[in-house]
Amino acid sequence: MKQISILGCGWLGFPLAETLVKQDFKIKGSTTSIDKKATLEKAGIKHYSIALQTEFVSNLIPDFLEGSDILIIAIPPKLRGKNKDYSDANKNSFIKKIQNLLPFIEKSTVEKLLFISSTAVYGEVNATITEDSIPKPVTESGKQLLEIEDLLMANNAVQTTILRFGGLIGRDRNPARFLAGKENATNPDAPINLIDREDCIGIIKKIIECDIWNERFNAVAPNHPTRKEYYTRKALEQHLIPPTFNDKIASIGKTIASDKLIQQLNYTFTQLDL
């Protein structure tokens, strides 16, 4: 039985862990508090209370990694704002937290690493984006995610695959509420780039099953209605007030292509009616 450590058993990581347990993987999972221990262990997941820090590394990390072939890092950077100098956010530097973790990964049994990143690394452009497009992040989180991607891919101790997810949605994360009732919303003609949690889990399973490493993949559902069309329809479906949009200012928005993932993994998206 193979063992996987999942750093971050939250909105995505926990149902992913549950799915992998059902496929006879032995799973170690972390949360930032002890409160979720009972929930995880009831699902057959060995729980570790780990919160990554910039100043030190939890003494639980070696045991959390020990015996695992694969490490999945599924924690959000929790950074906001545009064009900030990293130094003013030193306390929350996601880069530093991952740098602290790397020596422990190198000394562990982990051979393969899956890092959950974001299409935020591409910034905002009016173009179709593939993995060959040059990333130009504008947000602090996009900048740090891109630097971490490069840091991990350059490390020869593990084989790393990067998954750049679009906007995450699911049954308990209703997109209709994002813009419902908002007035004068921007970018009405910009395409949406969303992915359902079920497909996130399906793609991760496929990477593990097919043993696909040392790659970067965009992971976004292949249908891209405009923001105006999509959020108006979703609000009406949920009996909410539809947003109004500002059509006077030209829309800016990228279309994220997932063709590489679809072809290389032979993956079929199951959640297209986002």
N, C-alpha and C positions, 0 to 999 in steps of 0.2 A: 504493500500500500504506500503510495507516494504521499509526502507531506508538503503542504503549502502554508506559508505564513502570510497573513493578510494584515498589513499595517493600515488600520483605518476601517473598522467594521461599522460604518455609518450607513447613510441612506443607500449607497451603492454596495459597499463592502459586506454588509451583513447578509442581504439576500444572495449575493454572490457566494459567500461562505456556505450558506444553507444549501445552495444548489450543488456546490462541489462536494459537500458531505454526502449528499444523496448519490453522488457518483463514486462513492467509496474512497475519496481523498481524506486523509487525516489533516485537519485544519487547526492552526493556531491563529487566533484573531485578537487584535488590540482595539481598545477604546480609550478615550482620555480619562475615564473615571471607572471606579469599581462598581458603580450603580447598575451597569448592564451585564455584570458577570452572570447572574442567574439566567437571564434571557439567552445569552450566548451558549452557556453550558447546557441548557435545556435542548438547544438545537444541535448539540454534539460538537461544539466548538470550544477548544481550550482557550480561556480568556486571560488576557494580560492587560493591566491598566498602565498604558504608556502614553505620555504626552511629550512629543518632541520639543526640545529646548535648544536655544542657541548657546547656552553656557555649559551644558553638560549633557551626558547621555544616561538614560535610565539604566539602573543596574539589572533590569529585567531583559534588556535587549539580547544579550548572549543566549539566554535560555529560549527566548521567543524565536530566535533564528535557528537554533540548534536542531539538526535532523531534517530541516526542510530543504527540498531541492529547488523550490521556487519561492521568491518573495514578490508579493504584489503590493505596491505602494499606492493607496487609494485615499489619500488625505488632501483636502483642499488647502491652498496656500494662505487663504484668509487675508488677502491684501487688497487694498482699494486705492484708487487714485491714479492720475496720469502723470507721466514724466517725472516721477519722484527720484531723487538720488537715493540709492540703496542705503547710504549711511544714515539717513534720517529715520529709517525704519529698521535699524540694526536689531532691535529687540525682537522684531517679528520676522527676521530674515529667514525665509524658507530655504534659501540656498545654504545658509550656515547650518541649519538643522539637518539637511541631507548630507552635507560635508562631514558633520560629526558622526553620522551613521555609517558612512562608507567603510572606515577601517574595521568595523564590527562585521559588516557584510563580507569583506575580503577574508576575514579569519574564520567565517562560518562555513557550513556545508552548502550554502546557497550557491547554485551554479547559474541560475537564470532569474532575471528580474523584469517584471512588468510594471512600468510607470504610467500612471494615469495623468495625462497632461490635458491640454485644452487648445481649441482652435484660436484662442486669444493670442497665441504666439504670432499669428499672421497680421494682427492689426486690422485697420479698416481700409479697404480698397474696393474699387469697382472692377472686379475681375473674378474669373473662375480660378479657384485655388486648388492646386494639387500638392503632393509632397515635395515636388521639385520647385515650388514657388519659394522665393526668399522671404523668410519671416521678418516682419517689421512691427514688433509689438509696441503698443503705446501705453498700455496699462502696466502698473507695477507688477501685478500678478503674471501678466503675459511675459514681461521681461525676465522675471525670476524663473518661470517655468522653462523658458527657452534655455537659460543658462544651466539649469539642472539637467535638462535633456542632454545637452552637449557634454556635461560632466559625466553623466552615467554612460553615455555611448562611448566615451573615450576610455572608460575603465576596462582593462583587459581581464580583470578577475572574474567578471560575470558577463553573460550574454544578455543584453538588454533590448527589450522592445518597448517602443513608445506608442501609446494610444492617445491621439488628440481628439477628444470628444467635443461635439458641439453642445448646444444648450440641452441640459438633462431634464427630461420630463418623465412622468409616470402616473399611475393611478392616484397617488396621494400628492402629486405635484402638478396641479391643474394649470395648464398654460393660459386658460381663459382669464384667470385672476391677475395675470401679469399687467395687463393694460386695461382691464375692464373699467369703464367710466372715465378714463383719462381723456383730457381735451388737448387738442393741438399736438398730438404725438408726432414725432419726427420719422423720417425715412419710410413713408408709406409703400414705396415701390421696391424697397430692399428685400431680398429673398431671406427666408428663414433657414436656419441651419440647426435643426433639433434632432435629438435621438432619444428614443424611449429606453427606459432602464432594462426592459427585457432584451432588447438588442445589445445593449452594453454587456450584459451577462453572457448572451449568446456568442458575441465576438470574443470575449475573454476565454470562454470555454474552447472555442475553435482554435485560438492561438496555442493553448495548452495541448489540445488533442493533436494538432498538426505539427507541434514543436517548431513554431516559427519565431525565430529570434534574430536580433541585430537588424531590426526594421523599425521604421516610423510609419504609422498609419493614421490617416484622417478617418474619423468614424462619425458620420452624419447620415441620417436617412436621405435617400436619393431624390426625394421630392421636395421642391423648394417654392411653395406659393409665396406671394408677397406678404409683408407684414400686415398690410391693410386687409387683404383678403382673409388671411389666416386668423388674426385676432378678432376681426368682426364676426366671422363664422363661429369661432369658439365661444365668444361671449353670448351669441344668440342661442347656441346649443345648451348653454348652462343657465339661460334666462337671466343673464346679466346685462348691464348697460354697455353697448359696444363703445369702443373708443372712437374719438374723432381724430383725423389726421391733418397735418399741415401739408397741403399739396403744392404750396408756392415755392418751397425750397427743394432743390434737387436732392433726390435720395442717394445715399452712399451705402453700399453694402456688398459684401463678397458672397460668392456661391462656393461652398466647400464641396469638392468632389471626393467621393469615397470609392472611386473605380479601382484603385490599387488593392484596397482591402477586399472588395467584392471578388476580384479576379484571383488574387493570390491565395486567399483563404477559401475560395469557392463558397462565399457566404451570401445567403439570401436574407435580406431584412424582412422580419415578420411583422413589424409595426410601422406600416406606411400611412395609415389614417391617423396622423398625429393630431 
